[in-house]
Amino acid sequence: MEYIEPTTLVILALVAFFAGFIDAVAGGGGMLTVPALLSLGLPPHIALGTNKVAASFASSTAAFTYYRKRLFKPQFWARCFIATLVGAIAGVLLVDKISTAFLDKALPLIILAAAIYTIWHKTPDAHKNAIPTSDPKFHKKQSIQGVVLGFYDGMAGPGTGAFWTVSSMALYRLNILLASGLAKAMNFTSNFTSLIVFAYLGHVHWVLGLTMGVCLMAGAFLGAHTAIRFGAKFIRPVFVCVVSILSIKLAYQAWF
């Protein structure tokens, strides 16, 4: 793709800004950016690789914001970092070898399950910023969660932030604000790791990726500060709405 229409770049920039805001608040921004890239006629592997450029911008901004607000402690989640990195590399290497068509039908069901869980799950006390006790069982949960979600992010990606938030609330009984902080940090880990591998394989359109990345970063900055300021009362309904709308959208595209 030698030339990109200015109008197309503007539209992608707006989509990216909104996606960055949503992703920082609730996760799932990739559900907006990946279809936008595919609509340009990019091959799936190029769309996924290019999205990692943009996603790395957004997730790094959101993760750093949560860290500055002391809502995430890197040393406590070291095993998650390592497991996520390994899983992401494996996911990209696999998607480079096989077709991702089967995900078209499976992904809507996964997203819908996340939405249902979030609707029925009782939100932990947003004022208690407690973290779980570090023990062998906790370490095992970290490793399994990191490998699975890192692998998914490397192989597909859309919705990874939302899956991190939901699974962290379920596994560690974190409130939604702490779960969001963990989600952004791990999402950045898998995004950046996947980007390096995609770039090595030549599956990145840098002009589109960098353009969307700057706008995603701006949206993520605003979204993270908005989420931290308004807390769980703001995050929860946005999260439920995002995953519900995305699951319906994906299901319609895949099954109908």
C-alpha positions as CSV (number, residue, x, y, z in Angstrom):
1,M,0.0,0.0,0.0
2,E,2.1,2.9,-1.3
3,Y,-0.4,5.7,-0.8
4,I,-3.0,6.4,1.9
5,E,-5.8,8.9,1.3
6,P,-5.6,11.8,3.8
7,T,-9.3,11.3,4.6
8,T,-8.6,7.7,5.4
9,L,-5.9,8.6,7.8
10,V,-8.2,11.2,9.5
11,I,-10.9,8.5,10.0
12,L,-8.4,6.0,11.3
13,A,-7.0,8.7,13.7
14,L,-10.5,9.3,15.1
15,V,-11.2,5.6,15.5
16,A,-7.8,5.2,17.2
17,F,-8.4,8.0,19.7
18,F,-11.8,6.6,20.7
19,A,-10.3,3.1,20.8
20,G,-7.5,4.3,23.1
21,F,-10.0,5.9,25.5
22,I,-12.1,2.7,25.6
23,D,-9.1,0.5,26.0
24,A,-7.7,2.4,28.9
25,V,-11.1,2.4,30.7
26,A,-12.4,-1.1,29.9
27,G,-10.2,-2.9,27.4
28,G,-11.3,-4.0,24.0
29,G,-9.9,-1.1,21.9
30,G,-8.5,-3.6,19.5
31,M,-12.0,-4.6,18.5
32,L,-12.3,-1.2,16.9
33,T,-8.8,-0.8,15.4
34,V,-8.4,-4.3,13.9
35,P,-11.7,-4.1,11.8
36,A,-10.7,-0.6,10.8
37,L,-7.4,-1.8,9.4
38,L,-9.0,-4.9,7.7
39,S,-11.5,-2.5,6.0
40,L,-8.6,-1.0,4.1
41,G,-7.9,-4.4,2.5
42,L,-4.9,-5.3,4.5
43,P,-4.1,-9.0,4.9
44,P,-5.0,-10.3,8.4
45,H,-1.4,-10.8,9.4
46,I,-0.5,-7.2,8.4
47,A,-3.6,-5.9,10.1
48,L,-2.7,-7.7,13.3
49,G,1.0,-6.6,13.2
50,T,0.1,-3.0,12.4
51,N,-2.4,-3.0,15.3
52,K,0.4,-4.0,17.6
53,V,2.2,-0.8,16.8
54,A,-0.8,1.3,17.7
55,A,-1.7,-0.9,20.7
56,S,1.8,-0.6,22.2
57,F,1.5,3.2,22.2
58,A,-1.9,3.1,24.0
59,S,-1.1,0.3,26.5
60,S,2.2,1.9,27.5
61,T,0.5,5.2,28.3
62,A,-2.3,3.6,30.3
63,A,0.1,1.3,32.1
64,F,2.4,4.1,33.1
65,T,-0.6,6.2,34.3
66,Y,-1.8,3.4,36.6
67,Y,1.7,2.8,37.9
68,R,2.2,6.5,38.8
69,K,-1.1,6.4,40.7
70,R,0.3,3.4,42.7
71,L,-2.4,1.1,41.4
72,F,0.1,-1.4,40.0
73,K,3.2,-3.0,41.6
74,P,5.5,-4.5,38.9
75,Q,7.6,-6.6,41.3
76,F,4.5,-8.3,42.7
77,W,3.4,-9.5,39.2
78,A,6.9,-10.6,37.9
79,R,5.7,-14.1,37.0
80,C,2.8,-12.7,35.0
81,F,5.3,-10.6,33.0
82,I,7.5,-13.6,32.1
83,A,4.5,-15.9,31.3
84,T,2.8,-13.2,29.2
85,L,6.0,-12.6,27.2
86,V,6.5,-16.3,26.5
87,G,2.8,-16.7,25.6
88,A,2.8,-13.7,23.2
89,I,5.9,-15.0,21.3
90,A,4.3,-18.4,20.9
91,G,1.0,-16.8,19.7
92,V,2.6,-14.7,17.0
93,L,4.7,-17.6,15.7
94,L,1.7,-19.8,15.5
95,V,-0.5,-17.2,13.8
96,D,2.2,-16.8,11.2
97,K,1.9,-20.4,10.2
98,I,-1.9,-21.0,10.3
99,S,-5.1,-19.3,9.3
100,T,-7.0,-17.4,11.9
101,A,-10.4,-18.0,10.3
102,F,-11.6,-20.2,13.1
103,L,-11.4,-17.3,15.5
104,D,-14.1,-15.5,13.6
105,K,-16.8,-17.8,15.1
106,A,-15.2,-18.5,18.5
107,L,-14.3,-14.9,19.4
108,P,-17.9,-13.6,19.7
109,L,-18.7,-16.4,22.1
110,I,-15.7,-15.6,24.3
111,I,-16.5,-11.9,24.4
112,L,-20.2,-12.6,25.2
113,A,-19.1,-14.9,28.1
114,A,-17.0,-12.0,29.4
115,A,-19.9,-9.7,29.2
116,I,-22.3,-12.1,31.0
117,Y,-19.7,-12.7,33.7
118,T,-19.2,-9.0,34.3
119,I,-23.0,-8.3,34.5
120,W,-23.6,-11.0,37.1
121,H,-20.3,-10.7,39.0
122,K,-20.4,-8.6,42.2
123,T,-17.9,-5.8,42.0
124,P,-15.4,-6.0,44.9
125,D,-15.2,-2.9,47.2
126,A,-13.7,-0.2,45.1
127,H,-12.2,1.4,48.3
128,K,-10.2,-1.6,49.3
129,N,-6.9,-1.6,47.3
130,A,-5.7,-4.9,48.8
131,I,-3.6,-7.3,46.7
132,P,-3.6,-11.1,47.2
133,T,-1.2,-13.0,49.4
134,S,1.9,-14.2,47.5
135,D,2.1,-18.1,47.8
136,P,2.7,-21.1,45.5
137,K,-1.0,-21.2,44.4
138,F,-0.9,-17.5,43.6
139,H,2.3,-18.0,41.5
140,K,0.7,-20.8,39.6
141,K,-2.4,-18.7,38.7
142,Q,-0.1,-15.9,37.5
143,S,1.8,-18.2,35.2
144,I,-1.2,-19.9,33.7
145,Q,-3.1,-16.6,33.2
146,G,0.0,-14.9,31.7
147,V,0.7,-17.7,29.2
148,V,-2.9,-18.1,28.1
149,L,-3.7,-14.4,27.6
150,G,-0.3,-13.6,26.2
151,F,-0.7,-16.4,23.7
152,Y,-4.2,-15.0,22.7
153,D,-2.9,-11.5,22.4
154,G,-0.1,-12.7,20.1
155,M,-2.4,-14.8,18.0
156,A,-5.4,-12.4,17.8
157,G,-5.4,-9.6,20.3
158,P,-8.9,-7.9,20.3
159,G,-10.4,-7.9,23.7
160,T,-7.3,-9.0,25.6
161,G,-7.5,-6.0,28.0
162,A,-11.1,-6.9,28.9
163,F,-10.1,-10.6,29.4
164,W,-7.3,-9.5,31.7
165,T,-9.7,-7.4,33.8
166,V,-12.3,-10.1,34.1
167,S,-9.9,-12.9,34.9
168,S,-8.0,-10.9,37.4
169,M,-11.1,-10.0,39.3
170,A,-12.1,-13.7,39.3
171,L,-8.7,-15.2,40.2
172,Y,-7.4,-12.6,42.7
173,R,-10.5,-10.9,44.0
174,L,-9.1,-7.5,42.9
175,N,-11.4,-4.5,42.7
176,I,-12.0,-3.4,39.1
177,L,-9.6,-0.4,39.4
178,L,-6.6,-2.6,40.5
179,A,-7.6,-5.3,37.9
180,S,-7.6,-2.6,35.2
181,G,-4.1,-1.5,36.3
182,L,-2.8,-5.1,36.0
183,A,-4.6,-5.5,32.7
184,K,-2.9,-2.5,31.1
185,A,0.6,-3.5,32.3
186,M,0.2,-7.0,31.0
187,N,-1.4,-5.9,27.8
188,F,1.5,-3.7,27.1
189,T,3.9,-6.6,27.7
190,S,2.2,-8.8,25.2
191,N,1.6,-6.0,22.7
192,F,5.2,-4.9,22.6
193,T,6.5,-8.5,22.6
194,S,4.1,-9.3,19.7
195,L,5.2,-6.2,17.8
196,I,8.8,-7.1,17.9
197,V,8.0,-10.6,16.5
198,F,5.6,-9.2,13.9
199,A,8.1,-6.7,12.8
200,Y,10.8,-9.3,12.5
201,L,8.4,-11.3,10.3
202,G,7.7,-8.2,8.1
203,H,4.0,-8.0,9.1
204,V,3.8,-4.3,10.0
205,H,2.6,-1.2,8.0
206,W,4.5,1.4,9.9
207,V,2.8,4.5,8.5
208,L,-0.6,3.4,9.6
209,G,0.6,1.9,12.8
210,L,2.5,5.1,13.9
211,T,-0.4,7.4,12.9
212,M,-2.9,5.4,14.9
213,G,-0.5,4.9,17.7
214,V,-0.2,8.6,18.5
215,C,-4.0,9.0,18.6
216,L,-4.4,5.9,20.7
217,M,-1.9,7.3,23.1
218,A,-3.9,10.5,23.5
219,G,-7.1,8.6,23.9
220,A,-5.5,6.2,26.5
221,F,-4.1,9.1,28.5
222,L,-7.6,10.7,28.8
223,G,-9.2,7.3,29.4
224,A,-6.9,6.2,32.2
225,H,-7.2,9.5,34.1
226,T,-11.0,9.4,33.6
227,A,-11.1,5.8,35.0
228,I,-8.9,6.6,38.0
229,R,-10.9,9.8,38.8
230,F,-14.4,8.2,38.6
231,G,-13.4,4.7,39.8
232,A,-15.5,1.5,39.6
233,K,-18.8,3.3,39.2
234,F,-17.6,4.7,35.9
235,I,-15.6,1.7,34.7
236,R,-18.1,-1.1,35.3
237,P,-21.0,0.2,33.1
238,V,-18.6,1.2,30.3
239,F,-16.9,-2.2,30.5
240,V,-20.3,-4.0,30.3
241,C,-21.5,-1.8,27.4
242,V,-18.2,-2.3,25.5
243,V,-18.0,-6.1,25.8
244,S,-21.7,-6.5,25.1
245,I,-21.7,-4.3,21.9
246,L,-18.5,-5.9,20.6
247,S,-19.8,-9.4,21.2
248,I,-23.0,-8.7,19.3
249,K,-21.1,-7.0,16.5
250,L,-18.7,-9.9,16.1
251,A,-21.4,-12.5,16.4
252,Y,-23.3,-10.8,13.6
253,Q,-20.3,-10.6,11.3
254,A,-19.2,-14.2,12.0
255,W,-22.5,-16.0,12.0
256,F,-24.7,-14.0,9.7
